[in-house]
């Protein structure tokens, strides 16, 4: 029942009956798009007697890879994601063959639908310039125009959206150089064959790409950072669900190559998020306790309806677990099943308008994932374009379930519905021809991204707030629309808790707005969480003015966390302190305690703390929100107030090793009052977040990096003099011990017969032995690695030891701009040195083993489990009875069963330890000739183009 507020005159605007389409509309919002358009029509006048509807296909146009960076491409991937060789330059992304095929598929589908399902369908492709759209860049819009009965039109729209890959994405997985290449410098056939099979099985296209230009990176980054940027990238292209499926299997492939064992288990999809817990706390604890990685499926299977031809979807209940031993895998599986068997489950269905469901699926699904992750809940949506209007929310606690629903309802508030009635009167002009109406609808949809319908003299708009207002402005300039009497209604959805805040009964805000703009405002109940605000008017300008005034009264809010111990101090006796702040800034402030948050009797870690203070004010006063937050936080001690985050790049494969040292990490967190947040396994991210007080985070980062062992290797051309010098006590006392004491770096020389090829791949050398110098340290000492290398080289120079080639040293940074003039003179003063001092791209062995492996010893380990017939059944077909072989063969490092030289075997220690067993070889720098060429190029262009 609608409630009318502020109608003191007793005069009500009479609105025509709401058209059927507005009740059952199924619309979506696309990205703005757009230049060549193709429009066809047979001129049938009957279209104006039925529903005519236009919308844009919300393609997410993802650019293909750089052709110059491609090392490997699966079958037909180049043909789909690269422009043909004879194509003109600067073609738009939408002209890639993969998108052109989708557009042609839509045309063919519309031809099949037109005779039977709907009266008529038309596909329009429009290239929009920047000045013609809300977007900054030029892009393409694929619009459709459908005419027919409302139910048939919506059915056709759903079929079209579910038949094409609207959510095209790409995803990247890093792989180390020495994991992809064998010792002979050729790609590992196990990887290339398996990537091909993954692409075929999941319906995706996979590329292996080169790392960025290491010439520039070696000058900017040192040690481990330069090595990390040399990693190859496995980039997966396809629709959202297929890419997630392929990404998981690529990650499992890498785990298999590293000797990890693999099993799969099954758990109902709707309880997986609940088992993971808030912030995925539960699953992270399981992974750290068992030294395993747990791969959950995407939480929204088949939500888009589309499936690539001849592909296989992942079982939504299937979970993969990888680990070092069968005992660890079994333990992780038992812990997951125990958690699922003790869950309390609360379920609730909520009604949401169809257009807003599609809007969430197409544009805000990532936000819903974050909401689910923060609350440990599961949300089930209907398929894109479905006539269903219910979403189901499931949680283990009623409080978090309600929070999830409210957060989703807030997202719905960004979606507007609007109606434009052409009123019947003696002055009403005749409508234009059907072809003109069709062209109008397609243009409005293409230029703004809204869904627009026309039925019985009523235009209907659905989309985000700014796009709906832009579409109505375009329509207001159409002659036959603005010259006829009309009525406009804009519908805004808002949370019920904000009704009193917006209506302002005490100060008559709604009456003031209606008086200023000559409009009508109606509050209409929708469900137990949200209500509608209808802004109605008879003139476009006054209606837009009234809408603007209403939007200024909508609540703007900011929320943050303040420890409960400070609440009473901030509120003050009788609320004096907080009342003064609220009056000063005209901002409402609300505190929630542990009982209200459902956290009574439970401790909240820094990573799981929730916002317990909310500041709310009308949108016109939003600038004061940060001022209020600053004044409140000024009452909090420094240790609790300035909470910041710092991101640390740690190789993903080290995460489970670090997480297994839970006691060490707990001690660090307790010592510095910070928290360490590892990314989820499915993200395959190298970024670890350190969160805590601003003045403590640097200390925390320093000690955390002390847990990361690394090794940098340089190779010198060997000679008897060099070998004899490195055996003397003088080297031990003046270099090795001094370097350990001064820099915290351990130096280990040994003879090595392996050479480095120009591409950074190791190969057998017949030119003589090399002296391998390994610098072992922890990440917090990486900044002094250059000084350690210079100490060693200075020692060699002092003893007149010359080498023909030095590989692995850092290039000398350019420090004197006068050197730019050097290449233009043939003077010996400016001559570049001819001896090669530097390194070609060295090898990365990110997962090296114990101290023996650092010295090149052969360390035997179990052969990784291969994808034999038994494991293939479990891996590809979800065979619930399939299992792994009980035993594995034993082979030497570098054999066909393993890409890494040794198994992971890290010995984590504390700050101050100078000797580390195991580590990471992090070479990969420039040799002297490459660096000289780089400086020469810079002198000619005064810049380095990356």
N, C-alpha and C positions, 0 to 999 in steps of 0.2 A: 504494500500500500504506500503510495507516494505521499509525502508530507510537504506542503507548501509553506515556506517561511517568509515572513515580512510582507504579506500582501495586505497592507492596512487599508488600501482603497477598496478592497473587496472585488476588484475587477480582475478576472482571470483571462489569460490568453487561451484561446481555443486552439488546440493542436489537432491536426488531422490524425486519423488512426494510423498507428505505427505499421509500416509495411511488413509483410511476412519475412522478407529477406533479412531485416534487422534482427529478427529473433533467431534465425538459423544460420546467420552468416558464418562463413568459414574462410577467413582472410588471413593474410600474412603480410609481413613487411620485408621488403628486399633491400639490398644495398642499392644506393642510387647508381644509375648506370648510363649508358650510351651511345650514332651518327648515321648509318644507312638504314632506311626503313622500308619494309616490304608490307604492303597492306592490300588485302584483296577483299572484295565484297561483291555479292551478286545483286545488291540493291533491293532486297526483299523488304518491303515496308512492314511486314508482320513482326519484325524484331522489336518494335516499340511497344507491342502489345504484350510482350513477355519480359522476363528478367534479362537484362544485358549486363554482363559482368566483365571487368578487366582487372588483371593483376599481373605482376611480374614474377618470373621464375627467379628465385633468390640464389642464383649461382654465386658461389664464392670462387672467384677467378684467381687460382693459385698459379704463379709463374712457374715455368719449367726450369730445369737446371741450366747452368752455364755450360754450353757445349765444350768449351776448352777445359773444363774441370772434370769431365767424365772419364773415369777409368774403366768402369764396367756398366753395362745396361742390360737388363733382362730382355727377353724376347718382345719385340714390337714397342718397347718403351720409348726409344728414340723417335719412332714414327708418330707416337701419340703426343709426346711432350716437347718436341722441338719443331720449329718452323722448317718447312722444306728448304733444301740448300739454295734454290733459286728464288726464294722469297725476297721481296723488297725489305729494306731496313725499317726499324721502328714500328713493326706491326703490333697492334694491341694484343694483350694476353688472350682476349676472347677469341682470337683467330687461330689459336692453337688447334691442331686436329682433334684433340680429345674433347674440346668444347664444341667445335663445329659438328662433331658426330652427335653430341647430346642435343644440339639444336635441331639437327635433321631428324633425330629420333622423335622429338616433340612434334615436328611437322607431320611425320608419318602417323604418329598416334592420333593427332587431331583429325587427320583424314579418315581414319578408321572410326573415330567417335562421331563424326558429324552426321552421317546418314541415320544412325539409330539412336544413340544415347542423347544427343543434344541437337538443337536446331541448326547450330552452326558454330564452328570454331575457327579462329584466325590467329596465326603466329606472326609477331612483328619483332624484328631485330633492329634496334636503334642505337646508333653511336652518338653519345651525348658529349657535348663540349663542356668545359668547366663552368662557363658562364650560364649554362642552361640547367644546372643541377645543383643540389645542395652539397654535393661532394666537391672536393678540391681538384681531383684528378679526372682525366677523361677515361671513360669506361663504357661498358656495353650493357644495354638492358634488353632482356628477352621477355617480351610482353605477350599475353594471350587475351583474346577477346572471345567470350562465350555467350551465346544467346540460347534461351530455352526456358523450360519450366524450372522454378527454383531448386526443387529436389534433384533434378537431373543435372543442373549446372554444378551444384556442390559435389555431386558424385563424380562428375567429369573432372572437376578441379582436383579432388583427392586422387583419382587415378593418375592424372598427369604428374602431380608432385611426387607420387610414390614410384613413378616409372623412370625417373631420371636422377642422377647423382647430384642433388642440390647442395650437399655439404661436402664439397671437395676440399681436402686438406693434404698437407704433407707433414712428415715427421722424420726426425733425424736420430740416428744412433751412432755414436762414435766408436771407432775400432782402431786399436793401435796398429802402427805401421808393421811391426813384426808379427802381429797376429794375422794380418792379411797376406803378407808375402812370406814365402819359404826362404831358406838360406841361399838358394840359387837365384833369388831375385824375381821369381815368377809367382803369380797369385796362387794361393792354395786352392787346388781344385775342389776340396771338400766345401770350401766357402762358396765358390762360384756356382757349383752345382746345386748346393742347398738354397742359395738365394734365388736361383731360377725356379726351384720347386716351390719355395714359399710364395713367390709372385704368382705362379700358376694356381696354387692351391687357394690363395686368398683373393685373387682377382685384383692384384695391385701391380704397380710398376716400380721397380727398384733400381736405383743408381748407386754406384760407389764413386765418390767424388774425391778429388785431390784436396789436400789441406790448403789454406790460404798461402800466399806468397811468403815462404820462410825467409827470403832474403831480407825483407823489411822486418819481419817478426824477430829475427835473431838480433837485430840492432836494438829493438825496443825491449824485448823480454829476455830474461836471463834464466839459465838452468832449466828447472822443471817447467816453468811457464812456456818457454819456447818449445820444449818437447811436447807439451800438451796441445799446443796449437798445430803440431805436425800430424795429429791423428787424422786418419781418413774418416769420411762421413758416409754412412749408409743412409740414403734418403729414400723414403717410401712415399709414393703418390697414389691417391685413390680417394674413395669415399670414406667418411669418418669411421665407420665400423670396420671396414676392410683394413684400413691403415692401422687401427689399434690391434687388430688380429695379427697382421704381419709383423708389427713392431714387437709384440710379445714373442713371436717365434724367432725373430732375429736375436733378441736378447737371450733366449734359451739356447740358440745355436752357439753364441759366444760363450755362455756358461759351459756348454758341452765341450767346446774346444779347449777350455781351461781345465778340463778334468772333472767338472762337476757332474754329479749324478742327478737324474731327473725322474720324478714321478708325477702323476696327476691324481687328483681326488675330486670329489663332487660335493657341492653344497648349494642349496637353494639360493637363487640369485637374490631374492628379497631379504635374506638374512645376512648376506655378505657384508654389507655396509655396517650392520649392527655388530657383527663379529669384529670388524676392524676397529670399531670404537671411535670416539671423538678424536679428531686429529690423527686417526689411524694409530692411536696409541697402543692398542692391543696387539695389532699385527707387527708393529715395530719391536715390541717386547719379545714376541715369539721369534722374529728373525734374529734378534741379538742373542737370545738364549740358545738358539739352535744353530747359529751360523749358516742360515739358509736364506734364500730369496723366494718370496711368495708372489706369484703373478695372478692377480684377480682379473676376471673379464670386465669389459666396459659395462657400466651400470644401466645402459639404455639400449639393449639389443633390439634390432629391427624397428627402432623408433621412426626411422625415415622411410621404411618400407622397401627401399631399393636394395637390390643384390646384384653384383656384377655377374654377367653370364658365365656359366661353367665354374663358378667359385663355390667354396664351401664355407659356411658361417661357423664361427666358433660356438661350441656348446655353451650357453650362458651360465650353466652350473659348474663348468669345469675350471679347476684351479690347478696351476702348475707350481711345483716346488722343486727347487734345485739346491743342492748342498754337497758337502764333502763326502758324506758317508750315508749308508742306508739307515744307520741309527739316528742320525740327525734328521733325516727326512721323515722317518717314522715318528719321531718325537714331535716335530712340527705339525704333522698331520693329526696326532692325538690331541695336541693343544687346541688346534682349530675346532675339532669335533667336540671337545669338552666345552669350549666357549659357546658353540651353537646349541648344545643340548641344555644349557642352563639359562638361555635367554628368556626374558619376559617380553612379550610382543604386544604392542598397542597399534591398532590400525584405524585409520580415519579416511573417509572419502570427502572430497571438497569439490564444489561446483565452480568451474571457471568457464568463461565464455570461449567459444571455439576459436575465434580469431586470436585471442591471447595465448591459448595453448600453442598454436602454430608459431606465434611470435617468440615464445620462450624456446621452442624447439629449434628455431632457425637462428636466433640471435643471442639468447641468454642461457644456453644450456651449460656453458662453463660456470656461470654464476650459480646455477642450481647444484652443480657438482661441489662447489665450494661450500654451499649451505649444507649439503648432505655430509660432507667431510667434517665440518665444524660441529655438527650435532649428532653424528653417528646414526643417521636415519636413511631410509630408502624412499624414493619417490618414483611412482610408476605413472607414465604418461601414455595416452592413446597414440596410435600411429598418426604421423603427419597427415593432415587433411581428413582425418576421421570425423564422423558425425558425433562421436562421444564427447561429452563436456565435463567428465569427471576425472580427477587425478586422485591417486591413492597414496597416502603417506603412511609409512610404517616405522616405528621406533621402539627402542627398549625402555624408554622413559617417557611418560606423558608430557613432561615439561619440554623436553627437546623436540618431541613431535609437534607441539604447538608452536614452538619457535620456528621450526621448519616451514610450517604452513604460513605463518605470518610473514616470514621473509619472502616466500614466493608471492604472496598477495601484494607485497610492496613492489615487486617487479611488475605486476600487472598494472600498477598505477601509471607506468610510463606509456601505456597504450591507450589511445583515444578512439572513440567512435563518434562520428558526426553525421547528421542528416540535413539535407537541404530540400525542403518542400517547395514545389512550384504551385502556388495557390490558384484555385479556380475563381475567376472573376471575369466580368465583361471586358477587362483590359488585357486579359491573358493572350499573349501572342502565340501563334502556331509554333509547334516544335519543328526543328530542322529535320532534314531527311535522315533515314537510318544510317547512311554512310557517314554523315557528318557527326552523328552521335557516337558512332563506333570510333571514328578518328579522335574525337574529344576524349573519350574514355581511355583509349590507348595512350594518348599523349600525356594525360594527367598521371596515369599509373607509371609511365616510363620516366617522366621528369621528376617525380616526387617519391616513387617507391611505395605508394599506398595501394590498397585494394579499393576499387571504386565500382559501384553498381548503380544501375538506373532501372527503376521499376515503377510504372504508374505515376509519373511526374515527381519521383523522389530520387535524389542522388544520395548514396550512402558511402561514407569514407571510413576506412579502418587502417590504423598505422600508429607509429610513434607520434608523440605530441607535435614536434616541429614539422613532420612531414604532412600530417593532417591539416595543420594550419596553412602550410604552403599550398596544398592541393585546393583548399577552399579559396585561397586568394586567386589562384589561376581561374577557378570556376567563376569567381565574382567579376572577372573581366570579360567573360563570354557575353556577347550582346543579347542573345535571346534569354539568358539567365538573369542578368541584372536589370533588364527592362520589364520583366514580369514581377508581380508581387510574390514574395516568397517568405518562408519561415525557416530559421536555422536553429538547430539544436546540437550542442556539443556535450558529450557524455564523458565525465571523468570518474575514475574509480579510486576510492580512498579507503583506508583502514577505518573501521568503526570507532576506534579509540580516538580518532582525530575529529569526530563529528562536532563535539562541543568546541574544540579548538578553532575549527573553521567557521562555524555558524556565529560564534560570538554573540550569544543572546544578551549578555550584559551590556555590550556597547553597540549593538545593532549593526555589526559590520555588513551583514547581507543586505539590510535595508539601505545602507549608504551606497553600496555598489549598484543595487537596482535603481536607486534614484539618480546616480551619476550617469549611468549608461542606458537607462530605459530598457532594461531586459528583465527577464523572469528567471529565478533560480529555484530549482526544485531538488530536494533531497529525497532519494529513492533507495529503500533497503534492497540489498542484493543477496547477501548470505550472512552467516554469523560473524564473518571477519571483515567484510567490505561493504561499502554503500556507494551509490552513484550520486554525483552532483551534475544535474542537467542545467546547462546555460542556454537559454532560449531567447531569441530576438528576431525582429522583423527587418533589420538592416545589417548588412555585413560589417560595416565599420563600428557601429555601436556594440554589436555582438562580440567582435574581437576585443574591443575595449573592456567590456564586461568580463570576458574570459581572462584577459590579462590581469584585471584587478582580483579575480578569484584566485588565479595562480599565485599572485603575490601573498595571498592569505594561506596558501597551502603550507604545511609544516616543513621546515628545513631542520635537520637534526645532525648532531655529531655525537658519537658515543666513544668512550674510552674506559680504561681500567685504572682504578685507584684502589690500593689495598684497603680492605675493610677497616683496618686499625685507624685509618685517617678520617673515616666518615664523620664521626662525632666532632672531631676538631674542625672540620670544614663546615659542617652544618651550624655549629655553635649552640650556645644555650638558648633554648626556645626558638632555634632556627635563625638567630640574629645574623650570623655571618652570611649564610646562603641567601637569606631574604635581601640583604643589602646588595649582593652581587646580582640577583635576579632583577631587582628594581633598577640598578645602574645600567644594565645592558638590555632590559626588556626581554629576558630569556628565561624560560622555565627549565629548572634543573631537577632531575629525579635520581635518587640513589637506590640501588637494590642490594640487599645483603645476601649472605650465603644461604639463608633459609629460603628466600624468594627465588634464588637461582637453583635451588635443589641440590646445593653443595654442602649442606650442613653435615658436620662430622667427617667430611672428606677433604683432603688436601688437594690443592690445585697447583700443578707445576706451572712454571713460567710459560711453557709452550701451550698449555691448555687453558690459561686464564681467559675469562670472557669479559666483555665490556660490562661494567656495573654502574656506570654513570652515563646518563643521556641528557643532552641539552637540546631543547626544542624551541623554535621561534618561527614566526611567519617568514616566508621566503624573502620578503622585502628587507628583512633585518638579518639575513644570513651572515653578513660580514662580522657580526658580533659573536658568533659562535666560537671562533678561535680565540677571541679575547677572553671569553668566559673560561674556556679550557685552560688558557695560560694562567689565569688568576687562581683557578682551583689547583692546578699542578704546582703553583708556587708555594702552596701550603704543605706540599709533600716533600719529604726529605730527598736530597739529591740522589741517594742510592736507589730510590723507588720511582723517581719522577722522570728522569731523562732516559727512557727506554728506547734503544735504537737497535737496528739490525745491521749486521755485516755479513756479506756473502764470501765464502771461501771456496775456491775451485779445487776439489779433491777428486782424483780419478774414481769413477763409479765403482770399479771393481775393488777398491779399498774400503768401501763403506761397510760391507758386512764384517770385515775384519775389525774395523774400529768399533762398530756397534757391539761386537762380541766382548770387547773390553769395557763392559758396562760399569764396573767398579771404578776404573780410572776416570771415565767420563763423569760419573756421579761425583767423584771427589773434586774434579775441576769445576763442575757446576756449583757445588756447594761452596767452594773456596772463593769464587768470583761472583756469585749470585747471578750467573748467566745460564742460558740453556742452549743446547746443541740440537738443531732440528735437521734430521736427514730427510732427503726427498723420498717419496714412495718408490718402490721398486719399479712400478710401471712407467714412471716418468723418465727413467733412464737418464737422469740429470746428474751432473758432476757437482752441482752447487749445494754446499752445506751452509745453513744459516746459523749464525751466532747471534743470539738475542739477549740483551741485558742492559744494565746501566751504562750510559755513554762513557763514563770515566773508567769502567772496568772492562769493557769489551776488548780494547786493544791488548790488555794483559791476557784475557781469555784466549784470544786468537793466537797470541804468541805461544802459549803453553799447548794449545790444541795442535798447532803446527809442529810442535816438538814430538808429536806422536806419528808423524808422517815420514818414514824413511825414504831416502832417495839416493841414487848414485849417478854421478856424472863421469863419463869416461872420455879420456883423450888417448890418442894413439900416436906414438913417435916412431920414426924409422929407427930400427934397432942398430946398435953397434957395440963392439966389445968394450969401448970406453964408457958408454952409457951404462951397460950392465955392471961394470966394475964400480962406477961411481955410486950407483943406487944400492950397492951392498955395503958401503962403508958406513961407519958410525957417524961420520959428519953429516950424511944425509938424514940419518935417523934423528940426530940431536937438533940440527939446525933447520930441518924442514918438517919431518914427520911429527916430532913431539911439539915443536913450536906451533905448527899448523893446528894440531889438536887442541893445544892450550889456548891459542889466540883466537881461532876461528871456529872451534868445535867441529872440525872436519878431519876425517881420517883418510890418509893417502896410502894406497896399496899398489905397487908396481909389479908387473909380471909379463913374461914373454907371451905373445899372442900371434898365432899364424893367420888370423882372420883379418882381412882388409875390408875397407868400406868402399862400396861402389859409389859413383857420383849420385845415384838416386837414393842413397842412404840405406841400401840393402847390403847385407853382409855376404861376402863370397870368398872362396879360397884364393889366396894370393900365391903366385909363384915367384914373386919379386923379392922375397926375403921376409924375415920375421919382423913383426912390429912389437914395440914395447907398449903394453896396455897399462895406463895409469888410471886407477879408479879412485874417485873422490867420493867418500861415503859420508853422508850428513843427514840432518833432519831439515824439514821444510823451513823452519824458523831461521836457519842459518843460510838459506839459499842466497840471501842478499850479499854475502861476503864470498861467494864462490869465485867470482872474478879475481878478488884479491888473493885468494889461495892459489889459483892457477898462476897468477903473476909471481907469487913467491917462489913457486916451483920452477918456472921458466927462468927467473932471475938467477936462481941457484945454478941452473945448467949453463947459462951464459957466463957466470962468474968462473966456471970451470972449463970454459971454452969447448963446450959440447954443442956441436951443430948437428941438426937433423935435416934431412932432405924434405921431410913432410911432417907437419903437425896437424892432427885432426882432432876436433873437439874443443879447441880453444875458442874463446869469445872474440868476435870481430871488434876491432878498436872503434869506439864511438867517435863520430866526427865532432870535433870540438873547436876547430878554428875555421871561421868562414873564409879566411885568406886562402885556404886550400882550394876554393872554387877556381882560382886562377891558375892552379897548377897544370891542368891538362893543356893550356894554351901556350906553355913554354917548354922548350927542350933543354932547360938548364938542369944540371945535375943537382942543384939546390932543391928543385921542386920534384925531382924524379921519384917516382914510386918505387919502393923496394921490389926487387924481382924474386926474392926467395918467397916460397909459399909458407905463409904463417896464417893459420886459420884452420877451418875444417869444412869439408863438404858435409852434406846432410848425414849426420851420424845415425846410429840405430837406436830405436826406442825399445827397451824391454821393460814395459811397465810392470809386469809381474815377474820379477826375478826372485830367486829363492833364498836359501840361507847363505851363510858366509862362504861356504864352499862354492856355490854357484857364482858368486861375485868374482871368485878367482878362476872361474872357467872350469871347475871340476864337474865331472859327470855325476849327476844326482838322479838315481832311478826313482821312478814313481809309477803308480798304477796308470795304465792306459785309460784315457777317457772313454766313457761308454759311447759306442757308436749308435747310429740310428739303424739298427738292424730291423728285421721283419717284425719282431715283437714290439720294440719301442716305436716303430713307425705307426703301428695300429693305435697305440695310446696317444702318440703325438699328433697325428693327423686326423684320426677318426674317432677319438674319444672313447676307445675301447676300455670299459671300466674294469675288465679283468686282466688287461695287459700289465705287465710289470717289467722291471729291469732284470738283466742277467745277474746272477749272484756274484760272479767274479769277473774280473777284467784282467787282460794280459798286461805284462810289465814290459816297458820299453824305455829306451834312453830318451833324454830331452831332445826335442827337435825332430822326433820321429813322426811318422804320418799320423799318429794318434794325438799329437799335441802341437799347437802352434807356439805356445809359450815355452821358454827353455826349461822352466821348472815349475813345480806347483807353488801356489802361494804359501809362504811360510814366514810371516812377519812376527818379530818379537818387539812388542810395543813397550816403551819405557817412558820415563818422566823427563822433565826439563833438566838440562845439565848433563845428561848422558852423552858422551862423545863417541861411543862405539856402538854400532848398530849391526845386528845380524840381519841380512836380507836388505832389500832396498829396491829402488827403481832406477834403472839406467835412463838418464834424461839427457842424451846428446842430441845432435841434430842441428848444428850450427854451420856457419859459412866458412869456406876456406879463403885464403888470402886473395886468390884471383877473382873469386865471386864478389868479395867485398870491394876490391879495387874497381871492378866493373860497375858495381852499384854506385860508388862514389863518383865515378866518371859520368854515369848517366845523370846523377843528381846535379853535377856541375853544369851539364848542358841544359837541363830543364828546370833547375832550381827547385825541384820537387820530386817526391817519390810517389808515383801513382800506384795505388793498391787495387 
